[in-house]
Amino acid sequence: MPPVESGLEVLVRRRPALLRGQRVALLAHQASIDRRYEHATTLLGDLRGVSLRALLAPEHGLWGAPQDHARVAGTRDHATGLPVWSLYGPRREPTTAMLRGIDTVVVDLQDVGSRYYTFVWTMALAMRVCARMGVRVVVLDRPNPLGGVHVEGNVPDPAFASFVGLYPLAVRHGMTIGELAGYLNEQHAIGCRLSVVPMRGWRRAMLWEDTDLPWVAPSPNMPTPDTARVYPGGCLLEGTNLSEGRGTTRPFEWIGAPFLDASRYAAALERERLPGVHFRPARFLPTFQKWAGRLCEGVQVHVTDAGRFKPLLTGLAEIAVARRLAPRGFAWRRPPYEFERRRLPIDILCGTAAVRKAIEAGTPLPAIERAWRRDLERWKRQRAPYLMY
């Protein structure tokens, strides 16, 4: 099987004329590399006839140092001397001043296949501004680490739109960032002049390990492809007072709180008989964020069969079981969260209040899953015309 080439590699090696004569702004982060670990800033800056004028940075900044929800200030890149405009601070979309004199915005962001991950929404907001200004957008496609076959979860109510779900997508949407760009541009009438540089050699059934591409953490708490695998469910714990493992070496895989008993929690989760996963009793000590410096009891989430594993259902089980076992300790997180100051974080993550209310009512997990089945089938039909692979 030929090696997978990212959109960045295809552009540089096979389609450099696409940007020739263009003044370019690059929306990128630390994972915007080729298989030789060369960064997009270097590769685009070296392209003949291309003038790289500015850099745009999503959440966590250009080089991925700030933690989640930390506002990022603009700066200057020491390596290139170019201005770095932050799109995760006072403004989440480029201003006219940022794009003055720019012909094309190139987007090269490694997504992780979950609706809540903010990079896709930074891209969408940039596309909206580019549409108004007549600036072309070129998206360099990259693999979805979860593959492109399996989808899972509800499709949000647009009334719950937020920066963890600006437009309605299934939680595990099964699309690449290039496919999402085409879908959002047409289905949600963004209407920018869009070109997507597709990958070569990628197949929908591929998980990250099948691509033979190097993994660079796209955000501080996404250290490995294993993290991405559990993230569609693990991220939901941000809407609770349970630790999702931030401040440890296994974020989103270690789940717990001081008010839980690790053995009871693991046994109760095992009784749910969730596919493709095993829960091992675990104890950990977060160094920052929730329960920093406090011993947490909980579980480590071990994915035993990635093809059968349902990350979203697993995350809901982790919440529902913890709430049932420790009703006095468990609590929903209060706002603000991701620029939302009114709605509960769990509700904007789910894109509805219905999931939280179902958990509060003790609704069995299979019934919660059945409730989103019809919308999920509709989502599959909607996305079908935009699949490139």
C-alpha positions in Angstrom: 0.0 0.0 0.0 1.5 3.4 -1.0 2.2 5.8 1.9 -0.4 8.3 2.9 0.5 11.8 1.9 -1.2 14.7 3.8 -2.6 17.6 1.9 0.4 19.7 2.9 2.7 17.1 1.3 0.5 17.0 -1.8 0.6 20.7 -2.1 4.3 21.1 -1.8 5.4 18.1 -3.9 2.7 17.9 -6.5 0.6 21.1 -6.7 2.9 24.1 -5.8 1.4 26.1 -8.6 -1.9 26.4 -6.6 -0.3 29.2 -4.6 2.0 30.7 -7.1 1.8 34.5 -7.1 -0.3 34.5 -4.0 0.1 36.5 -0.7 -0.7 33.9 1.9 -1.8 33.8 5.5 -1.4 30.4 7.1 -3.8 29.0 9.8 -1.7 26.3 11.5 -0.5 24.8 14.7 2.4 22.6 15.9 1.0 19.5 14.2 1.1 21.1 10.8 4.0 19.0 9.6 5.0 16.6 6.9 6.3 13.1 7.4 9.8 14.5 7.8 8.6 16.7 10.6 9.1 19.9 8.6 6.5 22.5 9.6 4.1 24.2 7.1 5.6 27.6 7.9 8.9 26.4 6.5 7.5 24.5 3.6 5.2 27.2 2.4 7.8 29.9 3.0 10.2 28.1 0.7 7.7 27.6 -2.1 8.8 29.6 -5.2 6.5 32.5 -6.1 4.6 32.3 -2.8 4.7 35.2 -0.3 3.9 34.0 3.2 2.8 37.2 5.0 1.1 36.2 8.3 0.3 33.3 10.6 -3.1 32.6 12.2 -3.3 30.5 15.4 -6.2 28.6 16.8 -6.8 27.5 20.5 -3.5 26.7 22.2 -1.6 29.0 19.9 0.8 28.3 17.0 3.1 26.0 19.1 0.6 24.5 21.5 1.8 25.7 24.8 -1.3 27.3 26.5 -3.7 24.9 28.2 -7.4 24.5 27.3 -9.6 27.6 27.6 -6.6 29.9 28.1 -6.9 33.0 25.9 -4.0 33.4 23.6 -2.4 36.7 22.7 -1.0 37.7 19.4 2.8 37.5 19.0 5.6 37.3 16.5 7.1 34.0 15.4 10.7 33.9 16.3 11.6 31.5 13.5 10.0 33.4 10.6 9.6 36.9 12.0 6.0 36.8 10.9 3.1 38.2 12.9 1.0 35.6 14.6 -2.6 36.6 15.0 -4.5 34.8 17.7 -8.0 33.5 16.9 -8.6 32.3 20.4 -8.7 35.4 22.5 -10.7 38.6 22.3 -11.5 37.6 18.7 -12.2 34.2 17.3 -12.2 35.2 13.7 -9.8 37.2 11.6 -10.3 40.9 11.3 -10.1 42.9 8.1 -6.7 44.3 9.3 -5.3 40.7 9.8 -6.2 39.8 6.2 -5.3 43.1 4.6 -3.2 42.4 1.5 -3.8 38.7 1.7 -5.0 36.8 -1.4 -5.3 33.3 0.1 -5.7 31.8 3.6 -4.2 28.3 3.8 -5.6 26.1 6.5 -3.5 23.2 7.8 -4.9 21.9 11.1 -4.9 18.4 12.5 -8.4 17.6 13.7 -9.3 14.7 16.0 -12.7 13.7 14.6 -14.9 15.1 17.4 -17.5 17.9 17.2 -16.2 19.6 20.3 -12.6 20.1 19.1 -12.4 23.8 18.4 -10.0 23.8 15.4 -12.8 23.1 12.9 -14.8 26.0 14.2 -11.8 28.4 14.0 -11.6 27.3 10.3 -15.3 27.9 9.8 -15.2 31.4 11.3 -12.1 32.2 9.1 -14.0 30.9 6.1 -16.9 33.3 6.9 -14.6 36.3 7.0 -12.8 35.3 3.8 -16.2 35.0 2.1 -17.0 38.6 3.0 -13.6 39.8 1.9 -13.2 37.8 -1.3 -10.2 36.0 0.0 -9.6 32.5 -1.2 -9.4 29.6 1.3 -7.2 26.5 0.6 -7.7 23.7 3.1 -4.9 21.1 3.3 -6.6 17.8 4.2 -5.4 15.5 7.0 -6.5 12.1 8.3 -9.3 11.8 10.8 -7.5 9.7 13.5 -10.8 7.8 14.2 -11.2 6.9 10.6 -14.1 7.9 8.3 -16.5 4.9 8.6 -18.0 4.9 12.0 -20.2 7.8 13.2 -21.8 8.2 16.6 -23.9 10.5 18.7 -26.7 13.1 18.4 -26.9 16.0 16.0 -27.2 19.2 18.1 -30.2 21.6 18.2 -29.0 24.8 16.5 -30.3 26.7 19.5 -27.3 25.3 21.5 -24.7 26.5 19.0 -21.4 27.4 20.6 -17.7 27.2 20.0 -17.8 23.5 20.8 -20.5 23.1 18.1 -20.9 26.1 15.9 -22.9 24.1 13.3 -24.8 20.8 13.8 -22.5 17.7 13.3 -22.7 14.3 14.8 -20.3 14.0 17.8 -18.1 11.5 16.0 -18.7 12.8 12.5 -16.4 10.5 10.5 -15.2 13.3 8.2 -11.8 14.8 7.5 -11.3 18.5 8.0 -11.2 19.0 4.2 -14.5 17.2 3.8 -16.0 19.3 6.7 -14.8 22.5 4.9 -16.8 21.5 1.8 -19.8 20.5 3.8 -19.9 23.6 5.9 -19.2 25.9 3.0 -22.2 24.6 1.0 -24.7 23.3 3.5 -24.4 26.3 5.8 -24.0 28.9 3.1 -20.6 30.2 4.1 -19.9 30.6 0.4 -16.2 31.3 0.4 -13.9 30.5 -2.6 -12.8 27.2 -1.4 -10.2 24.7 -2.6 -9.4 21.5 -0.7 -6.1 19.7 -1.4 -6.9 16.1 -0.8 -4.6 13.5 0.7 -3.2 10.7 -1.4 -3.4 7.1 -0.2 -5.9 7.6 2.7 -8.8 5.2 3.0 -11.9 5.7 5.2 -11.3 2.6 7.2 -7.8 3.7 8.3 -7.2 4.6 11.9 -4.2 6.8 12.6 -1.9 3.9 13.2 -2.6 2.7 9.6 -1.4 5.9 8.0 2.3 5.6 9.1 2.3 9.4 9.5 4.0 10.9 12.6 1.8 12.0 15.4 2.4 15.4 16.9 0.0 16.4 19.7 -2.4 19.0 18.2 -3.2 20.3 21.7 -1.5 19.8 25.1 -4.0 17.2 26.3 -4.0 15.1 23.1 -0.6 13.4 23.4 -1.4 10.2 21.5 -3.9 8.7 19.0 -5.2 6.7 22.0 -6.3 10.0 23.5 -8.2 10.9 20.4 -9.9 7.5 20.4 -11.5 8.1 23.8 -12.0 11.9 23.4 -15.6 11.9 21.9 -16.8 10.6 25.3 -14.0 11.8 27.6 -14.6 15.4 26.7 -18.1 15.3 28.1 -16.6 15.0 31.6 -15.5 18.7 31.2 -19.2 19.4 31.8 -19.0 17.8 35.3 -16.8 18.0 38.4 -15.2 14.6 37.5 -11.6 14.8 36.6 -11.1 13.9 32.9 -7.4 13.3 33.7 -6.1 16.7 32.8 -3.0 17.3 34.9 -1.9 13.7 34.5 -0.1 11.7 31.8 -3.3 10.0 30.5 -5.8 12.8 29.9 -9.3 11.5 28.9 -8.2 7.9 29.8 -8.0 8.4 33.6 -11.4 9.3 34.9 -12.2 9.9 38.6 -12.8 12.1 41.6 -12.0 12.1 45.4 -15.6 11.1 46.2 -15.5 7.9 44.2 -14.3 4.4 45.1 -12.2 3.0 42.3 -13.1 -0.7 42.7 -16.9 0.0 43.0 -16.8 2.5 40.0 -14.9 0.0 37.8 -17.2 -2.9 38.7 -20.3 -0.8 38.0 -19.0 0.3 34.6 -18.0 -3.2 33.7 -21.7 -4.3 34.4 -22.8 -1.9 31.7 -21.2 -4.3 29.2 -20.1 -1.6 26.8 -18.4 -2.9 23.6 -14.7 -2.8 23.0 -13.6 -1.4 26.4 -12.4 -2.5 29.8 -12.4 -0.3 32.9 -9.5 -0.9 35.3 -9.6 0.6 38.8 -7.1 3.5 39.0 -5.9 6.2 41.3 -4.2 9.4 40.2 -3.1 12.8 41.5 -3.8 15.7 39.1 -1.1 18.3 39.1 -3.5 21.1 37.8 -7.1 21.8 37.0 -9.9 19.8 38.7 -8.9 18.3 42.0 -5.3 19.4 41.7 -3.2 17.9 44.5 -6.1 15.6 45.6 -6.0 11.8 45.2 -8.7 10.8 42.7 -10.2 7.3 42.6 -11.7 6.1 39.3 -10.8 4.1 36.3 -8.5 3.9 33.3 -10.4 3.4 30.1 -8.7 0.6 28.1 -9.9 0.3 24.5 -9.8 -3.4 23.7 -11.5 -3.3 20.3 -11.3 0.0 18.4 -13.8 -1.2 15.8 -16.5 -2.0 18.3 -15.7 0.8 20.8 -18.4 3.5 21.2 -16.5 6.4 22.8 -19.6 8.7 23.3 -21.7 6.0 24.9 -18.7 5.2 27.1 -18.4 8.8 28.2 -22.1 9.0 29.1 -21.7 5.8 31.1 -18.8 7.2 33.0 -21.0 10.2 34.0 -24.2 8.4 34.7 -22.5 5.7 36.9 -20.5 8.3 38.9 -23.7 10.3 39.5 -25.5 7.1 40.6 -22.7 5.9 42.9 -22.0 9.3 44.5 -25.1 11.6 44.2 -23.8 13.9 46.9 -20.4 14.3 45.4 -21.2 14.5 41.8 -22.2 17.9 40.2 -22.6 19.4 36.8 -20.1 22.1 36.0 -21.4 25.7 36.0 -20.7 28.3 33.3 -18.8 30.0 31.9 -17.3 27.5 29.5 -16.0 28.1 26.0 -17.3 31.7 25.7 -20.8 30.5 26.8 -22.0 32.2 30.0 -25.6 31.1 30.3 -26.1 27.4 29.4 -24.6 24.5 31.3 -21.3 23.2 29.8 -22.7 19.7 29.5 -25.6 21.0 27.5 -23.5 22.9 24.9 -21.2 19.9 24.7 -24.2 17.7 23.9 -25.9 20.3 21.9 -29.1 19.7 23.8 -30.4 19.6 27.4 -32.1 16.3 26.6 -29.1 14.1 27.3 -28.5 15.7 30.7 -32.1 15.3 31.6 -32.1 11.7 30.5 -29.2 11.0 32.8 -30.9 12.8 35.7 -34.0 10.7 35.1 -32.0 7.5 35.2 -32.8 6.6 31.6 -30.9 3.5 30.5 -28.0 4.1 28.2 -29.5 2.0 25.3 -32.5 4.2 25.4 -30.4 7.4 25.2 -28.5 5.9 22.3 -31.8 5.0 20.5 -33.0 8.6 20.8 -30.4 9.9 18.5 -30.5 7.1 15.9 -32.9 8.8 13.5 -30.9 12.1 13.4 -27.7 10.1 13.0 -29.1 8.4 9.9 -30.1 11.7 8.5 -26.6 13.0 9.2 -25.1 10.1 7.2 -27.2 11.1 4.2 -26.3 14.8 4.5 -22.6 14.2 4.7 -22.5 11.6 1.8 -22.1 14.0 -1.1 -19.1 15.6 0.6 -17.0 12.5 1.2 -13.8 12.7 -0.9 -12.4 9.2 -0.1 
